[in-house]
């Protein structure tokens, strides 16, 4: 296509600078020594920096994987374009993932610097990590539960006329029900992840989600008492998984509650830039040493990843929103699960 002189004038330096700053994808420019000279607004938001903070810093400061960074530098040093997966580190030290391309900036035959553009795939990477661990959890849990079940069945077969055999059969049936419930739960949660891992976060009314989810949980656990007041009308950054993640936390407050009369209190605190949802129970509480373990963030050993699937799922979902979940002691007894969600 031939461009007229007027077209060339309209697409001058100011237009290109404005295109660099306004594009929705993270873009940065570095000099020949890989020192950052400019970052657009999307790049600053992606990496969690304020304007001007990265200018003058080595590009290595945002690298979350030394091998990938060295590969990029190697390509660019040879005057070649690089493209592929990358890992970056935000100002707060969080790892973010994406695909990107970096190319030399050549002016009149001379390399004057480098331009790099990235596409954020952090949420997809989190989904893939969550799916992998869910598969591992399910596979190992099933193996352990089946071993226990077969042991009881074999014992019952050899003592079918004894009370002890009857008791073993009953215990075997309980284990079977646990397995069925666990596999169904894992399947449902994975299906939800499958359907939504490509979805973008968007504004979601938290109060509507809580009201609808509480109705379902109260029907599921009629023996428990749920206390809550009218929730404030507040919008949070989330997606279609929010209801399932909140439901997992509410169910946990009852399923692991050893009180004769389980009580769950739900409250919402609205702050300037975030919302904190609290789910308090009167159960046994969670020892401090196990507070990362219950979310699957730590392992006992190679075959034990956390203590369950539901809380791991909830943790992964809230993390994909840029939020968090943690546990505190309740007074006088029990645990308080607190969920931080961001406001759009």
C-alpha positions in Angstrom: 0.0 0.0 0.0 1.3 3.5 -0.9 1.2 6.1 1.8 0.8 9.8 0.9 3.0 12.4 2.5 0.0 13.6 4.5 -0.5 10.1 5.9 3.2 9.9 6.9 2.9 13.3 8.6 -0.2 12.2 10.6 1.6 9.0 11.7 4.7 10.9 13.0 6.5 10.6 16.2 3.8 11.9 18.5 1.3 9.4 17.1 3.7 6.5 17.7 4.4 7.7 21.3 0.7 8.0 22.0 0.2 4.5 20.6 2.9 3.1 22.9 1.4 4.8 26.0 -2.3 3.9 25.3 -2.1 0.3 24.1 -3.7 -2.2 26.5 -0.8 -4.6 26.4 2.3 -4.1 28.7 5.1 -2.6 26.6 8.6 -1.4 27.7 11.6 0.1 25.9 15.2 -0.5 27.0 18.5 0.8 25.6 21.3 -1.4 24.2 22.5 -2.2 27.8 19.0 -3.4 28.7 18.4 -0.5 31.0 14.7 0.4 31.0 13.9 3.8 29.4 10.1 3.8 29.3 7.2 1.6 30.3 3.6 2.3 29.3 0.7 2.5 31.7 -0.4 -1.1 31.1 3.1 -2.3 31.9 3.3 -0.4 35.1 -0.1 -1.7 36.2 0.9 -5.3 35.3 4.1 -5.1 37.3 2.7 -3.0 40.2 5.1 0.0 39.8 4.4 3.7 39.9 5.3 5.9 36.9 9.1 6.6 36.8 10.0 3.8 39.2 11.4 1.5 36.6 13.1 4.0 34.4 16.9 3.7 34.8 16.6 0.2 36.2 18.1 -2.9 34.6 15.4 -5.0 32.9 16.7 -7.9 35.0 14.8 -6.3 38.0 11.5 -7.5 36.6 12.6 -10.9 35.6 11.0 -13.8 37.4 13.1 -16.5 35.7 16.9 -16.0 35.1 17.0 -18.6 32.3 14.3 -17.0 30.3 15.9 -13.5 30.8 19.3 -14.8 29.7 17.7 -16.3 26.6 16.0 -13.0 25.7 19.3 -11.1 26.2 21.1 -13.6 24.1 18.7 -13.3 21.2 18.7 -9.5 21.3 22.5 -9.2 21.6 22.7 -11.1 18.3 20.2 -8.7 16.7 17.4 -11.4 16.7 13.8 -11.2 17.8 12.8 -13.3 20.8 9.3 -14.6 21.5 7.9 -17.2 23.9 6.7 -17.6 27.5 8.0 -15.4 30.2 7.9 -15.0 34.0 8.0 -11.5 35.5 8.3 -10.4 39.1 6.1 -7.5 40.4 7.2 -4.9 42.8 5.7 -6.9 45.6 7.6 -10.0 44.6 4.7 -11.9 43.1 5.3 -14.0 40.0 3.2 -13.1 36.9 3.1 -15.1 33.7 2.7 -14.3 30.0 3.7 -14.6 26.4 5.8 -12.0 24.8 8.0 -10.7 22.1 11.1 -8.6 22.2 12.9 -7.1 19.2 15.8 -4.8 18.5 15.0 -1.2 17.6 17.0 -0.5 14.4 17.4 3.1 13.1 19.4 3.7 9.9 21.0 0.3 10.3 22.0 0.8 13.9 20.5 -0.9 16.9 19.3 1.8 19.3 17.5 -0.3 21.9 14.9 -2.9 22.4 11.1 -2.9 22.5 9.2 -5.7 24.3 5.5 -6.4 24.4 3.7 -8.9 26.6 0.3 -10.6 27.0 -0.7 -11.5 30.5 -1.5 -15.2 30.9 -1.2 -15.3 34.7 -4.8 -16.5 35.2 -4.4 -19.3 32.7 -1.1 -20.4 34.4 -2.8 -20.4 37.8 -5.6 -22.5 36.3 -3.1 -25.0 34.9 -1.2 -25.2 38.2 -4.5 -25.6 40.1 -5.7 -28.3 37.7 -2.4 -30.2 38.0 -2.5 -30.2 41.8 -6.2 -31.1 41.8 -5.5 -34.2 39.7 -2.6 -35.1 42.0 -4.8 -34.7 45.1 -7.6 -36.8 43.7 -5.3 -39.5 42.4 -3.4 -40.0 45.7 -6.4 -39.6 47.9 -8.4 -42.1 46.0 -5.5 -44.6 46.2 -5.3 -44.2 50.0 -9.0 -44.4 50.5 -9.4 -47.5 48.3 -6.6 -49.3 50.2 -8.5 -48.7 53.4 -11.8 -49.8 51.9 -10.4 -53.0 50.5 -8.9 -53.8 53.8 -12.2 -53.6 55.6 -14.0 -55.5 52.9 -11.5 -58.4 53.0 -11.8 -58.5 56.8 -15.5 -58.6 56.6 -15.4 -61.4 54.0 -13.3 -63.6 56.3 -15.6 -63.0 59.3 -19.1 -62.6 57.9 -20.8 -64.1 60.9 -19.2 -61.9 63.5 -20.2 -58.5 64.9 -16.7 -57.3 64.1 -17.2 -58.1 60.5 -20.5 -56.2 60.4 -18.7 -53.2 61.9 -16.0 -53.4 59.3 -18.6 -53.5 56.5 -20.2 -50.4 58.0 -16.9 -48.6 58.1 -16.2 -49.7 54.5 -19.5 -48.2 53.4 -18.6 -44.9 55.1 -15.4 -44.9 53.2 -17.1 -45.6 49.9 -19.5 -42.6 50.5 -16.5 -40.4 51.3 -14.8 -41.4 48.1 -18.0 -40.8 46.1 -18.4 -37.4 47.6 -14.8 -36.5 47.1 -14.7 -37.5 43.5 -17.9 -35.7 42.7 -16.7 -32.6 44.4 -13.4 -32.7 42.5 -15.1 -33.3 39.2 -17.5 -30.4 39.8 -14.7 -28.0 40.8 -12.5 -29.1 37.9 -15.4 -28.6 35.5 -15.9 -25.1 36.8 -12.2 -24.4 36.3 -12.4 -25.8 32.8 -15.3 -23.5 31.8 -13.9 -20.4 33.3 -10.1 -20.3 33.1 -10.2 -18.2 30.0 -12.8 -15.8 31.4 -11.8 -12.3 32.4 -12.4 -10.9 35.9 -15.2 -8.4 36.0 -17.3 -6.5 38.5 -19.5 -8.9 40.6 -22.1 -8.0 43.3 -20.8 -9.8 46.4 -24.0 -9.3 48.4 -26.1 -11.1 45.8 -23.6 -14.0 45.6 -23.5 -14.3 49.4 -27.3 -14.3 49.7 -27.8 -17.0 47.0 -24.9 -19.1 48.3 -26.1 -19.0 51.9 -29.6 -20.3 50.8 -28.0 -23.3 49.2 -25.6 -24.1 52.1 -28.4 -23.7 54.7 -30.4 -26.2 52.8 -27.5 -28.6 52.6 -26.7 -28.3 56.4 -30.0 -27.8 58.2 -28.4 -28.8 61.5 -26.1 -25.8 61.5 -27.0 -22.2 62.5 -26.0 -19.4 60.1 -25.9 -15.9 61.5 -25.6 -12.8 59.3 -27.0 -9.3 58.8 -28.0 -7.5 55.6 -24.9 -7.4 53.5 -23.8 -4.1 52.0 -24.3 -3.6 48.3 -20.7 -3.8 47.1 -19.0 -4.8 43.8 -15.8 -6.9 43.8 -13.4 -8.1 41.1 -14.3 -11.7 40.4 -15.9 -14.1 37.9 -18.4 -17.0 37.8 -16.3 -19.1 40.3 -16.9 -16.7 43.2 -20.1 -18.5 44.4 -18.4 -21.9 44.3 -15.3 -20.6 46.2 -17.4 -19.0 48.9 -19.6 -22.1 49.1 -16.4 -24.2 49.7 -15.5 -22.0 52.7 -19.0 -22.1 54.2 -19.2 -25.9 53.8 -15.8 -26.2 55.5 -17.0 -24.3 58.5 -19.7 -26.9 59.1 -18.1 -30.1 57.8 -15.2 -29.9 60.1 -17.1 -28.5 63.1 -17.1 -30.8 66.1 -19.6 -28.7 68.2 -22.9 -30.2 69.2 -24.6 -27.1 67.7 -22.5 -25.8 64.8 -22.7 -22.0 64.4 -21.4 -20.0 61.4 -21.3 -16.2 61.4 -20.8 -14.4 58.1 -19.9 -10.7 57.9 -18.6 -8.2 55.3 -16.3 -5.2 55.9 -16.0 -2.7 53.1 -12.9 -0.6 52.9 -11.6 2.0 50.3 -10.0 -0.4 47.9 -11.0 -3.9 49.1 -13.7 -6.0 50.8 -13.0 -8.5 53.6 -15.5 -11.3 54.0 -15.3 -13.2 57.3 -16.6 -16.7 57.9 -16.4 -17.6 61.6 -17.2 -20.9 63.2 -17.3 -22.5 66.7 -15.4 -25.7 65.7 -12.0 -26.9 66.8 -10.0 -24.1 65.1 -6.9 -24.5 63.0 -3.4 -24.7 64.6 -1.1 -22.0 63.3 1.3 -24.7 62.0 -1.4 -26.0 59.7 -2.8 -22.7 58.3 -0.9 -23.0 55.0 -1.3 -26.7 54.8 -5.1 -26.7 54.7 -5.0 -24.6 51.5 -2.5 -26.9 49.8 0.3 -24.4 50.0 2.5 -26.9 51.8 3.0 -30.6 51.7 3.5 -33.3 54.4 5.4 -35.4 51.8 5.2 -36.3 48.1 1.8 -38.0 48.5 0.0 -35.5 50.7 -0.8 -32.1 49.2 -2.8 -30.2 51.9 -5.7 -31.7 53.7 -8.5 -31.3 51.2 -9.7 -30.2 47.8 -12.3 -27.6 48.6 -10.1 -25.1 50.4 -7.3 -25.5 47.8 -9.8 -24.7 45.2 -11.1 -21.6 47.1 -7.5 -20.4 47.6 -6.7 -20.7 43.9 -9.9 -18.9 42.9 -9.4 -15.9 45.3 -5.7 -15.7 44.2 -6.8 -15.4 40.6 -8.9 -12.3 41.5 -5.8 -10.7 43.1 -7.3 -11.5 46.5 -6.3 -13.7 49.5 -7.7 -16.1 52.1 -6.3 -16.7 55.6 -7.3 -18.1 59.0 -7.4 -16.5 62.4 -8.5 -17.7 65.8 -12.1 -17.2 66.8 -13.1 -16.2 70.4 -13.7 -18.1 72.5 -13.3 -21.1 70.2 -13.1 -21.9 66.5 -11.7 -20.4 63.4 -12.3 -17.3 61.3 -11.6 -17.6 57.6 -11.0 -14.1 56.1 -11.2 -13.5 52.4 -9.9 -10.3 50.9 -11.3 -9.2 47.5 -10.4 -6.1 45.6 -12.9 -3.5 44.5 -12.8 -2.6 40.8 
